[in-house]
Amino acid sequence: MTDSAECKATTTEQDEQRDDAHLDDIEEGAGCTEIWEHLAEKREE
């Protein structure tokens, strides 16, 4: 029998500065078209 280590989710500085943070407000399962439209709208702002 092996001891299992406890996994605790912690927020790190790296998690807070993710490269895909600009996609946070896109719905789960969005396709390429939805993502492209979202990015185009952000560019216009």
C-alpha positions as MATLAB code, in Angstrom:
seq = 'MTDSAECKATTTEQDEQRDDAHLDDIEEGAGCTEIWEHLAEKREE';
ca = [
       0.000    0.000    0.000;
       1.266    3.480   -0.865;
       0.552    6.767    0.813;
      -1.311    9.165   -1.411;
      -0.278   12.788   -1.249;
      -2.950   15.351   -0.623;
      -3.574   17.587   -3.612;
      -4.735   21.047   -2.741;
      -5.669   23.501   -5.436;
      -3.723   26.682   -4.934;
      -3.710   29.801   -7.019;
      -0.254   30.717   -8.139;
       1.006   33.872   -9.771;
       1.403   31.883  -12.982;
      -2.293   30.886  -12.928;
      -3.306   34.519  -12.500;
      -1.282   35.603  -15.548;
      -2.430   32.937  -17.990;
      -1.978   33.510  -21.703;
      -5.608   32.584  -22.365;
      -7.171   34.902  -19.795;
      -8.642   36.995  -22.641;
     -10.888   34.007  -23.434;
     -12.424   33.738  -19.941;
     -15.797   35.117  -21.017;
     -16.248   32.655  -23.912;
     -18.693   29.830  -23.242;
     -17.382   26.306  -22.720;
     -17.513   24.397  -25.991;
     -17.387   27.462  -28.230;
     -16.120   26.802  -31.703;
     -13.579   28.560  -33.867;
     -16.140   30.983  -35.283;
     -17.336   32.128  -31.864;
     -13.773   32.600  -30.669;
     -12.830   34.510  -33.824;
     -15.869   36.799  -33.438;
     -15.040   37.424  -29.783;
     -11.447   38.347  -30.602;
     -12.560   40.608  -33.465;
     -14.973   42.452  -31.152;
     -12.215   42.972  -28.572;
      -9.919   44.352  -31.273;
     -12.553   46.912  -32.285;
     -12.788   48.231  -28.691;
];
